[in-house]
Amino acid sequence: QLDLTTSEKNELARSLEMVQNQLQEKESEIRRETSEYKDRLLQAEKEHQDALTEANRKNEVEIEACHEKISSLEHFISSQKLEIEHLKSDKEQLNNSLKEANQALGELLKTKVR
């Protein structure tokens, strides 16, 4: 009976040791996989951050180009308004000159008719 119990005990000890070894292997595998996943996650986060940084840089360049275009257009509009004012003034002077010329012509015609 004692031999049988000792034998069973030894068998159980071997089984326990095998299970413990399997657990250790599984734990090592899980730690390795966890480390790999963390590395992949960090790499993905870095790539994402790099992409965001590049997109932001491109957007800033584009925004600056738009600001410059707006400024250029505002300057163009301002110069066009000034040109319109000059043209209106010139038109008014020409109308006045034409009016005076017509009056002078009318006077000349009256004088010639007499």
C-alpha positions in Angstrom: 0.0 0.0 0.0 2.8 2.4 0.9 4.6 1.6 -2.3 1.5 2.3 -4.3 0.9 5.6 -2.5 4.5 6.6 -3.0 4.3 5.7 -6.7 1.0 7.7 -7.0 2.6 10.6 -5.2 5.6 10.5 -7.5 3.3 10.3 -10.5 1.3 13.3 -9.2 4.5 15.2 -8.6 5.7 14.6 -12.2 2.3 15.6 -13.5 2.4 18.8 -11.4 5.8 19.6 -12.6 4.7 19.1 -16.2 1.7 21.3 -15.7 3.9 24.0 -14.0 6.4 23.8 -16.9 3.5 24.2 -19.4 2.2 27.1 -17.5 5.6 28.8 -17.4 5.9 28.2 -21.2 2.5 29.6 -21.8 3.3 32.6 -19.5 6.5 33.3 -21.4 4.6 33.0 -24.7 1.9 35.5 -23.5 4.6 37.9 -22.2 6.4 37.7 -25.6 3.2 38.3 -27.5 2.2 41.2 -25.2 5.6 42.7 -25.8 5.2 42.3 -29.6 1.7 43.9 -29.5 3.0 46.8 -27.4 5.9 47.3 -29.9 3.4 47.2 -32.8 1.1 49.6 -31.0 3.9 52.1 -30.3 5.0 51.8 -34.0 1.4 52.4 -35.2 1.0 55.4 -32.8 4.3 56.9 -34.1 3.3 56.4 -37.7 -0.1 58.0 -36.9 1.6 60.9 -35.1 4.0 61.4 -38.0 1.1 61.4 -40.5 -0.8 63.9 -38.4 2.3 66.1 -38.1 2.8 66.0 -41.9 -0.9 66.7 -42.6 -0.8 69.7 -40.2 2.4 71.0 -41.9 0.8 70.7 -45.3 -2.4 72.4 -44.0 -0.4 75.3 -42.5 1.5 75.8 -45.8 -1.8 75.7 -47.7 -3.4 78.2 -45.2 -0.5 80.5 -45.6 -0.8 80.4 -49.4 -4.5 81.2 -49.0 -3.8 84.1 -46.8 -1.2 85.4 -49.3 -3.8 85.0 -52.1 -6.5 86.8 -50.1 -4.0 89.7 -49.3 -3.1 89.9 -53.0 -6.8 90.0 -54.0 -7.6 92.6 -51.4 -4.7 94.8 -52.7 -6.0 94.2 -56.3 -9.5 95.2 -55.3 -8.3 98.3 -53.5 -6.3 99.4 -56.5 -9.3 98.7 -58.8 -11.5 100.8 -56.6 -8.9 103.6 -56.7 -8.8 103.3 -60.5 -12.6 103.5 -60.7 -12.6 106.7 -58.6 -10.0 108.2 -61.0 -12.1 107.1 -64.0 -15.2 108.7 -62.5 -13.3 111.9 -61.8 -11.9 111.9 -65.4 -15.4 111.2 -66.8 -16.8 114.1 -64.8 -14.1 116.5 -66.0 -14.7 115.3 -69.6 -18.5 115.8 -69.2 -17.8 119.3 -67.9 -15.4 120.1 -70.7 -17.9 118.7 -73.3 -20.7 120.8 -71.7 -18.5 123.9 -71.9 -17.5 123.1 -75.5 -21.2 122.6 -76.4 -22.0 125.9 -74.8 -19.2 127.6 -76.7 -20.3 126.0 -79.9 -23.8 127.1 -79.3 -22.6 130.7 -78.8 -20.5 130.5 -82.0 -23.5 129.2 -83.9 -25.7 132.0 -82.6 -23.0 134.5 -83.5 -22.6 133.0 -87.0 -26.4 133.0 -87.6 -26.6 136.7 -86.8 
